[in-house]
Amino acid sequence: MSLAPRYALLGLLVSSCSGRDPSIPALDGPLLADVVFPLPDTPVPSNDSIALWGTLGTGRATLAVNDAKIPVERNGTFAAFVEVPPGPSPVLRFLARRGADSVVRRVVLQRGRGSAAAGAASSAPEGEPKAWQRWVTMRRVPSDTADSATQWRPIYSRWRPGGELAIPISQGVRLLSDSRTARSIRLRLAPDVHVWIPAIDADTTAVARASQLRAGVPTIRIDSTDVVVRISVPERLPTTVELSAHRLLWTIYGATWPSRPAARDGDGAMVRRIVPRDSAPGRVVVDMGLAALPLGWRTEWHDGAMHLRVRRPLPRSTSLRGLMVTLDPGHPPDGTTGPSRLMEDSATLAVAQVAAAMLRERGATVSLTRTDRRALSLEARAAISEQSPAHLFISLHLNAPGPGRPPTAVYGTQTYWMHPNGRVLARLLLTEVAQAMGHPAIGMYEGDFAVLRPAWPAAVLVEGSGIVLPNREAFLRTQAGVEAYARGIVRGIERWNAAPAARALPAIN
C-alpha cells in the first residue's frame, strides 16, 4: 500500500472511532502548524510508524504530512499514525493550507538516539560482581525534590542490577552486602535470598550485627477494625506480605525463632488461623488463613517490634456514609498534552474536584492528593496512600499511545490494579467510567505502578479516556465531559461499596 492511502486510512480510523462523541465545535482562528507530538529529536529506535497530533488553529485548513493527506477536525485539531521515513534522522514535513495561505513545519526525528541512547547507557553492563563483605544501612541521599516523601520512602531492590523489582526495604534497615559492581551492591536477606540496590542508596559505614536476629513469639490483637500481629525483634528488618488465595503470608527476613511458636486461632470472621512457620533458613513466616478478603494491610516498626496490621473489610452498604476515599489527580510532573494543548494534569484535577463534590453529597469523606497545579512526586502520592486512613485510593489519568501505537489504541477506558484487594474496584470502575464517557472499555490490567504499591487501601489507577484524540479532548474541555468522567468514578465506587464480590477472596487456582 502506498503512503498516501495508508495515511488516509489511519486518519479515518481515528475519526470513525469517535462517532458516539459529542460534536466538536467549529474554530476558525489564525492558520498555524502546532505539532504537539512528536517533538524534535523524538527517538524512533525500531518502530516504522509514529503517532502524531496537534492543531492548525482552524477547521477550514487542510494538512499533509510528507505529501499524504491527514484529516482535520472542525476545530483544526488532528491525530494520525504515519510511517517514519528511512534514514538516521527522518523528517516529518507538515504542510497546512487555508486558501492561498500556507504554513510549513519540519520535525526531525532521531533513530536510535535521544532517550533511547540514554536508556542504553543506563543498562550498560556494570562489570562482573566482586566479593565485598560489608554491613550497610539503607539511606537515600538528600535531593532537591519538592516534597520530603522521596527521602524516607522504602528503597525498592531488584533481583539483578537494572532488572525486575524485588522487595521494598525500609530506610534504616541494616544488611550484609556480599558483593558489588561499579554501581550496585548485593544484599543478603537470607542465606538463599539476595537482591540488588544502587550503591548510592546505602551507607557503607554500618556496624556489623548478627546475621540472624532472634524473633519473639507472635502476639495478636483483635479489635473492631484491625487484626494486628506483633513480633519483637532487636531492630527493623526487611519484610514482605503476599496475599495468595485464602492465605496472607508475612515474611520477615534475617530473623529466626529458637523454637517454632504454637498456632493461634483468629477472629473467625476475617482470620481463621494464624500459623508461625520457619520453613526456610534466615526468615520467619506468619501464615494467616483468611475467611474474608481484607480491606488492606501494611507493616510497621515501633516499640521494638515488627507489626502486621490487617484491615477488616467494610460491611456492604448502599450508602457511602463513613466511606473514606482519596482521589489522586494524575500529574504534574509530566503528563500528556492533547492536540489543542489541553494538559492532562488540569483535566484530571477538574475531574477529581467534581467527583469529590459528588461523593461528599452522598456522605463519603474525600481527600485529594493535590488541589492545584504544583508538582507532586509519585513517592509523595504513594506516601499519602500508605499513611491515609482512606479505604479507597483512585488515581485519575488520561491516556496516550506508547511507542509504535496509533492514537486509536487509547480510544476507551483502561484500569490498573496491583494487589487483590483492588481488583474488583478496577473492574467496576472500568465498566462505569467507559459507559459514562460513551466509549469502549479497553480492559483492566495488573500493573506495578508506584501509587498502587501500598496495599493499605484498595487502590486503582484509571485511564479514563484518550486525551490525544481530538473528539475526546474536545469532550474533556466541556463541563459535560468532566462530569461524565467524575460520574463514572462515583458509580464505580457505589457499586463496589454494595458488591458482595468486593469481599470475596481470590479463587484458588
N, C-alpha and C positions, 0 to 999 in steps of 0.2 A: 504494500500500500504506500502511495506517495505521502510526503509530509503534509501537504495541504488537506487532503481528505481526512487524515488521521487527526490533525488539529481540530478540524471542524467537528468530527465525531465526538472527540473528548469534550469539546465545549458544549455540544448538545446534551451530552450525558449530564453535565453539571446543571444545565437549565431544566432538563426533563425531570431530574430528581426533586425539583422544587415546585412541582405542580400543586401541592397542597398548601404551600406557603402563602401568606398574605402578599398582596401585590406590592412591588417596590415603588415608592413614589418617584415621579419623574424629576430630574435635575438637569438644568442647562446652565452650567457655570463656565468659567474660563477653561479653554482646552489645555490639558496637561497630560503628561505621561508619568504618573506617580506609581512606580513599581515598589510595592511593599515587600514582596518576596519574589524572586531571590535577591539578596543583597550582592553588591560587587564582591568578588572573590569567594563566593559561596563554594565550598568544596563539593565536587561531584566525583568521588573516587571510583565508583564502579557502576553507577546507575546510567542507563541510557535515556532516561526521561526525568523530568523535574516538574514539580508543581509550581505554579506562579499565580499571583493575584495582586490587584492594585486598582487604581481608578484613573479615568480620563477626565473626570470633572464634569462630564456632560453625557447624557444618554443619546445625544444626536451625533456622536462620533463613531468612527469605525476603528478597529485595531487589527494590525497584522504583526505577527512575531516571526521574523525570518521569512517574510512574504506569505505566511499562512494566516488565514482569517481566524480571529478569535471573537466569539460572541460577546457583546457588550450589553449590560443591563440598562434599564431606564434611568438609573441614577449615575451611569457611567462606570460602574464597577465591573470587574471581570475576574474570572478564575478559570484556569485551564491546566492541562497536563501536556507538556511538549517534549519532543525529542531534543536531546543535547547534541549539538554538532560535534564532529570529531575534533581531535587535537588536544594539546595540553592546556590551552586557555580558550575554551569555547565561548562564543559571543552570542547573546540573545539581543536581537535588534527589534525594538518596539517602535512601530510607526503608527501614530494616532492622527486621524484626519477628520476635519469637520469642514465641509465645503472646500474653500481654497486654502484654509489654514491647516498646518501640519506641525507635529512635534515628534522628534526622534529621540529615543533614549537607548543607549547601549549598555548592557550589563555583561561584564566579563567574568566568567566563572573560572575556577581553578580545579583542574582534575588532579586529585591526589595531594592537594596542598591544604593550607589553612588548618582548620581544626583537625582534619584527618591526619595531617602530619604531626600535629601536637599529640594526638592520641597515640600515634605510632611511637613517638618518643617516650611517652609515659609508660608504654607497655614493653619497652625495650628490655632485653634480658638484664637482670641485675647481677649476673655472675653466679658462680657456684657458691652455695652456702658454706660458711666456715664455722667450725666449732667455736663457741663463745659462751662460757659459763658465767652468768652474772645475774644477780637479782635486780629486777627493775620495778618501778612503780608507774602505774598508768597516770599520765597527766597530759594535758593539751596546752600547747604554747599559747599565751595570750595573743589575741588578734584584734583587728580593728572593726569587727562586726558590730552592727547597730544594736545588738542585744547580747546579754550575757549567757544565754542558753547554750551557745556553742561551747563555752568554756567548761561547763560541768556535765553536759550530756555524755552518755556512755560512748566509748570508742568501739566501733564495730570492727571486729577482727575478720580475717579472711582465711580460707583453707590453704591458700598458697599466695605468694605475693601477687597482687593485682587480680586475684581470682574471685570466686564467689564469696559473698558474705557468709561468715560463720556465726559467731555469737557476740552480743554486746558485752563489753567488760567495763564496769563502772570505774570512774577515775578514783584513784587512791588505792586500788587493788594492787597487791604486791605479788609478783610471779617470777619464776625462774625462766630466764632466756637461755636456751642451749645452743643456738646458732644464729647467724646473721648473714645478710648480703650487704650490698652497698647502701641500700635504702630501707631495708626491712629487717625486723628481728622476729625470731620464732619463740613463742611462749609455750611452756609446758603446763597444760591444765591438769593432766593426769598422765600416768605412765604411757598410755596409748592414745592420748588426745593432744594434738598440737595445733596451734593457729598462728597466724602472722599478723603483725601490725606495722605501720610505718615507724621507723626508728625515732622520728621526731616526736611521736606520741608517748615516749617512755622516758622516765627519769632513771638514769643508769647508776645513780648513787645510792640505791636502796640497800638496807642492811639485810643480810640473809636471815631466813627463818626456816623452821622445819618444813620439809616438802609436803607433809600431810598433817593437818591440824585435827585435833580431837573434837568431834561434834557431840553435843549434848543430846539427851533424849527429847524427841519432839513433844511439845505441849500443844494443846488445841484449845482455842477459844471459839465458842459458837454464840452468835447473837442474832438479832433480827435482820441485819443487813449483810453480815460477812461471816465467813469461816476463816480463822487465822491460825496458821501452823507456825510455831516458833521453834527454831533450833539454835542453841547457843554455840558460837564458835569464837575463838580469840580475836579474829579480825575479819573484815569483809572479804568474801571470796567470789569468784565468777559463778554465775548461776543461770540456768535456763528453765523455762516452763513450756511444756508441749502438751497440747490437747490432742489426744488420739482416740477417736470414737468415744467410748464411755469412760475414759481414764484421763486424769490430769497428772502428768509426770513432772515432778520438781526435782532437778538435779543440782547439787552443789559440788563444784569441782575443787579438789585439793583438801578434802576432809575425809575422815573415817570414823566409824563407830567402833569402840573397843569390843562391844558385843551388840548384835542387832536388837534394837528395841522391839517390844511387842506391838502388834497391830491394835488399832483402836476403831471403835465404831464412830461413824459420823452422825449427822443430824437426821439422816434418813430421807429428808426432803430434797437436798441437793447433793450431799456427800454420803454415800453408803458406808464406805470403809476406808481407813487410812492405814496403809501398809508400808513401813520403812523397809528399804531394800539396800543391799550393798553388793550387787551382783558383779561389779567391776572394780578393780583397784583404783584408789585415788578419787573416789566420789561416793557421795551418799545420795540416795534417791527416795523420795516420798511418793508413793503410788496411791492416788486418790481415786477410788471407784465412784463414779458420778451417777446420780439418779436424774439430774436435770442439767441442761446447758447453763453454765454460769453466765451472768451478765458480763463479767470481765475478771481480770486477775492482774496482780503485779507483785514484785518482790521489793522488800525494803530492808535497810540495815539500820538498826538503832538499839540502844541498850544492850550492847554486847551480843547481839543475836541477828540471824537472818530470819525474815518473816515472809511467808507467802500469804497474801490476802486475796481471798476469792469472794467475789460479789454474788449475792443471791440474785436470781432472775426476778424481774419485776412481775407483779401479777397482771394478768390480762385485763385490759380496760378499754372502753370506748371513749373515755375522757383522757385528755392529756394533762390534767391537773396533777402536779407532782413530778412530771417528767422533766428532766434537765437535758438540754441539748446545746452543744457547741457547734456553731456554723463557722466554717473556715473559708472566707473568700480567697480563692487561689491567687497567688502573686500579689504585688511585686516582691522580690525582683523577678526579672524575666517575664514570661508570658507572651502570648501571641497577639499580633495586631491584625485586624481584619482589613479587607480591601479598601474601605473608606476610612481606615485608621481608627476604628473603634478598638480601644485597648481592653484586653481580657480582664485585667485587674479592676478596671472601672465597672465593667459589666457584672463581674461576679460579686462585687461589693453591693451594687444596686439590687441584685437578686437576693443576697443574704439579708439585706435590710428589710426587704418586703417579706421574705419568708419568716424572719424573726417576728415581725409585727403580726403576721397570720397565726403563728404558733402561740404567741402571747395572748392573742384574743381567745384561743382555745384552752388557755390555762397553763401552758408549758412555761418553764423558766428557760430563757435563752441567753447565751452569751456569744459574742463574735470575737474571733482571734484578732481582728483589726477593724477599725471604724473609719479609717481614712486611707490615703494612698501611700503612706510611708512604708518603706520596705520592711518585711518581716521574714526572717530566715526560716527555712524548713526545720532547723533544730528548735527554734522558738515555738513553732507551731506544734511540733511533736511534744515539747515540754508542757505546753498548755494542755494537750490531750492527756498526758500522763498524770498531771497534777490536778486537773479539774475534777470536781465531783460529778460532772455530766455523765449521763447514761449513754448518750449517743454523740459521736463526733463525725460531722459530714463536711468534707472538703469539696468546694464548688469550683468547677473549671469549665473551659470552653476549648474545643479540640482543634488541632491542626494535623495535617498528614505528616507522617515520618518520611525519611528519605526514600525516594523511589515509589511513592504512593500518590495517587491523584487526589485532588480536593474532595471528590465524591466519596472517598473512603471514610470521611468523617461526617457524612450526612446521616445523622442519627445520634442516639444516646448510648454511652458506654458507662459501666460502673466497675469499680475495682474493690476487692476485699483482700485481707491478708490472713486474719485469724477467723476460726469458725464462728465466733460469736457475731461477726459482721456479715456472714454470707446471706442470711435471709433478708436483712436490711438492704443489701446490694441488689438482690433480685427484685424486691418490691419498689425500690427507687428507680431501677431501670424501667420497669413497666410503667410506672406513674409519670415519670418525667417525659418519657418518649410520647406517651399519649397526650399529655398536656401540651407538649411542643408541636404535636402534629407531624411527627416523622417516625422512622423505624427505630426499634430497639436493636442496636447492633449486637450487644452481648455483655455479659458480666464475666470478669476475669479475676484470677488470683494474681495479685501484684505486690511486689516488695517496694513500697513507697515509704519514705521517711515518716509521713504523717499517719501511716497505717500501722507502724511497728508497735506502738503502745497498745496493749490489749486491755487496758483498764476500762475504756468504753467500747461499745460496738462501733467500729469505725469503717467508713466507706468513702471512697473518692468518686465523684460524679463528673463525667464529661458530658454536660447537658446537651450540647449541640456543637456544630462545626462553625466557628466564627469566621473561617476563611471563605465560606460560601456566601456569595452576595445576598441571596434571599434570606439566609439565616442571620447574617449580620444586620440586614435592614430590619428584620423582625425584632432582634435583640436591642435595637436602638429605640423601639417603641415601648411605652408602658405596658401594652398588651403582651409583648414578648417577655419582658422582665417578670410580669405577674404569672405568665404561663409556667416558666421555669420554677418560680417560687411555689406555685400551686402544686406542681408535681412533687417537689420535695416534701411539702406538708402532707399530701395524700399518702406518700410512701411511709412517712413516719406514723400517720394514723393507722395504716394497715398493719405495720409492724407492732404497734402498741396493743392491737387487738388480736394478733395472729397467734394461734397455738403453735404453729410451725417455728416461730421465733424462739420458742423454748425447747425445741427438740434437739437431742444430741445428734452429732453426725452419724451417718449409717456406718455399720461395721462392714468393711469390705471382705 
